[in-house]
Amino acid sequence: MSADIKTVLASKHYGFMGSGNMSQALVKGFLASNVITGSQVTMTDRYGLSFPDAEFLIPLKALCSKYGVEYIQTNEPMVEKSDVVFACVKPHILLPALKSLSDRLNDKLLVSIAAGITLDQIQQAVPKSTRIIRIMPNTPCLVGVGTAVYAHTSSVTEEDINLISALCSSIFPVFEAIPESLFNAAVGVSGSSPAYNKALPTIKNGYK
């Protein structure tokens, strides 16, 4: 990684809307790879640290404690202080959430991991000045061996792409740009292949 991109990475604040498995995996991966620091990260969730599901809450508290990540309950202050906003909420929540934050998303770089929500749909929910990158990671990223594809709007700059590539390449051994029209096919292959690979020994030995 060049000194220039390290300087750019260090100059930004990164917000994460949502704090479920995928959001935690991204934050943990970025921080464990030392590409950014915990003081550069703010995570949000409507539950705050009273998250009702211990499966999410226990590792979330550990993540925040270990790396010094800020964790708050509302999106507005997170968006205002962040240069890059990762939208890691469920697809049916994404567009209403973005619309409610629209006046705060001017000139922000927005990264969505929501399946099935297109760049055009996202663009209609946010200001024209919002630069949008759509990323589709697969579940092996939860253990640091995933792949991801991405597409972006025409307003995204070369610096934006270099920034996100430097971040994501630290946890995705494969991180490639493809036309958005191929997203469904790519997700089908990258999402299903790990499961088939896991099932092969059982198939080989005979189902029991």
N, C-alpha and C positions, 0 to 999 in steps of 0.2 A: 504494500500500500504506500503510495507516494506521500511525501511530507505535506503537500498541498491539500490532499483529501483528508489527511488526519487533522489539519488545521480547520478545515470546513466542518468536519464531524464534531470537533470540540467546541465549535462556536454556536451550535444549535441546541435548542431545547426540544425534547421529544415527548409528545403527549399520547396516551393510549386510552381510547374510549372503550371501556369494557375491560374486565380483568379475569376472564375465564381461562380455560386451558391454553388456547392458542395465543392469547395476549401474554400470559405468563411465560409461555415457551419462547416467544420473541424477545421479551425483555430479558429473561434469564440468559438467553443465547447471546444477545448483544453485549450484556455486561460481563458474562464469563469470558467472552472473547476479547475484552478490553478495548473494544472499538469506541465505546462511550462509557461514561461513569454514571453511577446512581443519582448524583446530584443534577444530572441533565434530564431526568425522567420523572414524569408525573402520570400516575394511573388513576382512573376513575371507575366507579361503579355506583349504581343507585343505592346499594346496600351499605356502602362504607365498610368498615371493618366489623360490622355486625352481620356479615354475609351468612345466610342461613345454612349453607351447604359446607360442612367441614371438609369435604373433598377438595373444594376450591380454597377455603379460608386458611387452612393450615399451611399449605405451601405458599400462599400469597403473603401471609404474615412473615414467614421465613424469608421470602424474597425481599420484602421491604426492609426487614431488619438487617439482613446480611449486606445489602448493597446501598442502603440509605435512600431508597426510592420513596418519593412523596406519593401518598395515596389519599385521595379526597373523594367526596361523594357527589360532587356536581361537576358538570362538563364545562360550564362557562369559564371559570378561572383557568382551567387546564388549557382550553383552546387559546385564550388570550395570551398566555405566557409561552405557548409552544410555536416553534417554527414549522415543525413537522407533526401532523396529527395522524395517528394510526387508528382507523375505525375498525375495531375488533368486536363488534356487536352482531347479534343474529340478523339475518337478512330482513326480516319483517320489522325490525326496529330501526334499521339504518336510515332510511329516507326521512321518516318523521324526526329522528334525532338531528339529522343534518339540517333540515328545514328550520328547526328551533334554534339552531346555532348559526344560521346563515349570515347574520350581520357581523359575526365574529370571525368568519372564515375568509375574509378578504385577504388576498395575497399569501395564503397559506399553501403549503404542500400537503395534500390529503392522500393518504394511502389506505385503500379499502381492501379487506380480505373477505368481504361478504360474498358468498356464492350466489350466482344468479342475478346480481344487480349490476347492470352494465354501466359503462362510463357515461353514456348519454343520460341514463336515469339519474346518476349521481350529479352530473353537471346541471341538470334542471333543478336540483334541490339546493345548489350553492351558488355563490357569486361567480361571474365569468372569470374573475381574476384568480379563482382557486385552481391551482394546478393539481391534477388528479392522476394517481397511479393505482391501477388495480392489480393486486397480487393474488395468485391462487397457490397457497402452499399445500402440501399433503401431510398426513398425520405423522409420518416418521420424523418430522421436524421437532416433534415433542421430545425426541431423544437426540436431536442434533444431527440427524442423517437424512434430512428431507430434501425434496426438490421443490422448486417453485417456478412458475412462469409469470410474466407480467406484461401489461399493456398500459398505454397512457394517452392522455389527451394531447393535442398539438401544442398546448401552452406550456407543457413540461419542458424545462430547459436541460441542456447537457449537464450542467452542474447538479440538477435534481437527480438525473439518472445515475451520475457517478456517485452521488451521496447514497442513494438507496442501494445501488449495487455493492458499494463498500460495506454497508450495514448487513445486507442480506447474504452476501457471499461468505460472511463470517459464520453463518449457521446453515446455509444451504449449499452443499457441494455443487449442486446444479441450480443456476439462477439465470433463466433465459427469457428474452423478449420474444413474443409471438403475436400474430394478429389476434385481436380479441375474438374474431369469428371462430378461432380454433380452440377457445378456452374450454368449451364443453368436452371436446374430444381429449384435450390434454388432461383435464381433471379426471376423466374416466380412466385413462391409462395410468396416470401417476397415482391416482387414488386406489385403483383396484390391484395394480401390480404387486404392491407390498403384501396385500392379503393373499393373493394367489401364491406368492413366494412362500409365505408362512404355511400355506396349506399343502405345499408340494410333498413334504416328508410324510404327511398323513396319507396323501393319495398314493405315494410310492409304496408305503407299507401296508396299504389296505385300510379302509375305513373301519374303525372299531367303535 
